[in-house]
Amino acid sequence: MRLLIQRVSQASVKVNQQTVSKIGKGLLILLGLGHADREEQARFLAEKAANLRIFEDEQGKTNLSILDVKGEAIIVSQFTLYADTRKGRRPSFLDAALPETASRLVDRFAELLRGHGVPTQTGQFGAHMEVEIHNDGPVTIWLEK
């Protein structure tokens, strides 16, 4: 399981020109799933994301979590995080989880993040999405389990 976390001042996801999710201050999480990923990885990474201290305190130090700043999150399924580009010029996505498995784990990850107290929205699994990201900092963190 791979997460590309971006600290944002705001973010939104549109499908067919309709906004399906929108947040202010918080995290935009691109979530990639591999064949071997299970709920164990989702639990670990949801706890890590909820408590990751990447927001600034009053002294300008990154000491606060999304919970501390009362932020929100959007999770966007991103199978392309499992792109293999070692051969040729066209990425292979053979390492990405099949859609039926990935869809369940994306929903479960969102549920687990909500369980930690983070208001969480999602994109639309399998849809062509327009993701608008106002990266704050910029701060971008890669997590993998």
N, C-alpha and C positions, 0 to 999 in steps of 0.2 A: 504494500500500500504506500502510495506516494502522495504527499501534500505539498503544494506550492502555495504558501500563505503570503498574502499581501496585506499590509496594514493600509487601510483606506480612510479617506475623509468622507467618501461616499462611493457607492457602487450600485449598479443595476443590471438586470438581465432582461432582454426582450426576445420574444419569439413571435415571428410574423408581425412585427411592429407593435406588439402588445407587451407592456411591462408585466413580467411574471414575478419579479422580486426586486426590492429596492431597499437599501439601507443608508444610514448616515455613517458616523464614525464606527469603525469595527474592522472586520477581517473578511476578505474575499479569499475563499479557499478553493483552489483547483484540486480535485481529488481524482487520482488515477488508481485503478485496481488491477492487480495481477491474478493469475490463475490460482496461486496458493493462498491468497488473502482470505482471512476468516474474521469472525467477530472479535477475536483476541487482538488483532492489529487495530481494528476500529476502536475498541475500548481504550487501548494504550494511546493512540494518536488523538482521540477526542479529549482525553484528560490533558494531554500535553498541549494541545491547541488552546484549550480553555484557560490554562494556567501559564502559558508562555508570556514572559514579561518583556513585551516589545513596545509598550506605550510609555511615553515620557511622564515623569512625575513633575512636581513644581520646580525642581532643580534642573530639569532637562535631561535627566538620566532615565534610561529604559528600565524602570523598576515596576511597571504596572502591567497587569494582564487585562484582557478584554473584560473580565468580570469586574476588575477594579474601576475601569472607566465606564462601566455600564454600556458597553458597545454591543453591536449586533454582528451577525455573520451571514454570508451567503456561501453556499456550497454549490460548486459547478462540477459535474462529472466531466472528466478530461482524460479519455483513454489515450490521447496522444502523449501523455507523460510516460507511456511505456513504448515509445517509438524506439526502434533499433535502427540506427543509421550506419552501422559498421560496414555494410556492403552496399554498393551502388549508390544511387541518388534518390531512390524512392524509399521512404521509411517503411519498415515492416512493423506491424502491430500484433504479431503472433503472441507476444508475451502478455497482452492485455486480457483481462477477464472477459468471458462471454457476457453479452448484454443481460441475460436473465440473472446471472450471479451478481454482476456489477450493480444493477438497478437495486436489488435488495440491500446490498452493502452500503450504497450511497444513502438510501433511506435510513438504514440503521445508524450510520455515522451521524446523520443529522439529528436523529432521535437521541443518541448518546450525548451530543454536544448540547442539545436542549436540556438534557438531564443534569448537566453541570451548571445550568442557569444562564446559558447564552441564548438569547432570542435568535433563532436560526431559520433562514429561508433557503430555498434551493432554486436552481435553474430547472429546466425541463429535460429529463433524461432522454437522450437520443435525438433531441431536436437540434436544428441549426439555431444557435443562440448568438445574439449580439451582446457582448459583455462590456459594459462601460465601467472602467476602473479609474478612480482618482487616487493613485498610489501616494500615500502620505510618507514623505521622508526623502526618497523612497525607501521603504523597508520591505524586503522580500526574503522569506525564509523557506528552505527546503527541509521537509521532514520525511523520513522513511522508516518503515518497520517491516 
